[in-house]
């Protein structure tokens, strides 16, 4: 095997067509391996190494090196092969043809696998890895790395650090590892696992599987029939239902976790979402069907049109955003926020916090049964505005009412404003409002002591003026 040795100066060494050993020593060297199986070591300095054809071993050594594997199944090391702690240079490694192995080192490295089924490892530093064509394995290891799978079916591993991983084409497997990572699948049926940390996962086209694992994660399935799993922590599932998304299965709830289904990017489709249902539901008429794994999802955010969002038995936060929305908290101590538009809010069971937002909003009390304290709770209405918003009372729930259905009380004595909570319980009126505390009562037994089967059912923040005209009676 011919041997070629450089000097302390900057040398250009050209090997033979046999299997060569080429060592640049010191200086900024240019080393050519040509044909057959070559072993090339740049040594100290900023070197350029060409493997040529054959299955070559290229070692950049200490310095900022550039390595070209050429044809054949090559091994390229940006450092001296022993992970020298003194070598923190920036290396450029190009595998080119063949099934290559590229290892960067402790510095900031650029690795390009080229064609073939390659294995790329950035090691330390904030590295950039490109798999290109072939079924490649890319590992960022330490540092904040960027990994691009390229064509075909790749395996991307972020390792430690806050990494950005792109599967691009093919059916890719992407694992973020530790850190706050960004994972984007691209085209194909991809598997994305964020690992530890607060991660952002976007499936792209194809039927993808997204797993948030631990941390506060954002999951976007994209087009195709996707499986989305939040894991431990707070997971936000984002859906832009303006485009065709397919049928998505969403793994929600579980120990030490809560979930938000976010449709705020949807501007041209109305959303219909039931957090209490595990059946297939059409979240939009034509672009998205959802299957929730359980009825344990915590929160929901609507889009720009007229949405219908329903909660479950847990304490939900539901935001309508723009549009004339209908929000129903169902059971639990819920927070409902209407947003812009003329919204309808139903707290349901529990002690709920209701905010209508901009527009003329309705706060609806209808249990489809006779009033009980447990079925209504005591809600806090944050932003009731006199002569703009309405409180809707159903006659089945408030059975003592004799007023006809419509605006206000046709029987005027059924509503009264009083100066204390005590007077609310002895008033002749069935619906009494304390202007001192902002509390609203159902006084089922009228002037008799106590509230009978009624009780306080709301409190209006800010002590707004309240008159009979602020109510709607529904049959």
Buried (B, 14 or more C-beta within 10 A) or exposed (E): EEEBEBEEEBBEBBBBEEBBBBBBBBBBBBBBBBBBBBBBBBBBBBBBBBBBBBBBBBBBBBBBBBBBBBBBBBBBBBBBBEEEEEBBBBBBBBBBBBBBBBBBBBBBBBBBBBBBBBBBBBBBBBBBBBBBBBBBBBBBBBBBBBBBBBBBBBBBBBBBBBBBBBBBBBBBBBBBBBBBBBBBBBBBBBBBBBBBBBBBBBBBBBBBBBBBBBBBBBBBBBBBBBBBBBBBBBBBBBBBBBBEBBBBBBBBBBEEBBBBBBBBBBBEBBBBBBBBBEEEBEBBEEBBBBBBBBBBBBBBBBBBBBBBBBBBBBBBBBBBBBBBBBBBBBBBBBBBBBBBBBBBBBBBBBBBBBBBBEBBBBBBBBBEEEBEBEBBBBBBBBBBBEEEBBBBBBBBBBBBBEBEEEEBBBBEEBBBBBEEBEBBBBBEBBBBBBBEBBBBBBBBBBEEEEBBBBBBBBBBBEBBEBEBEBBBBBE
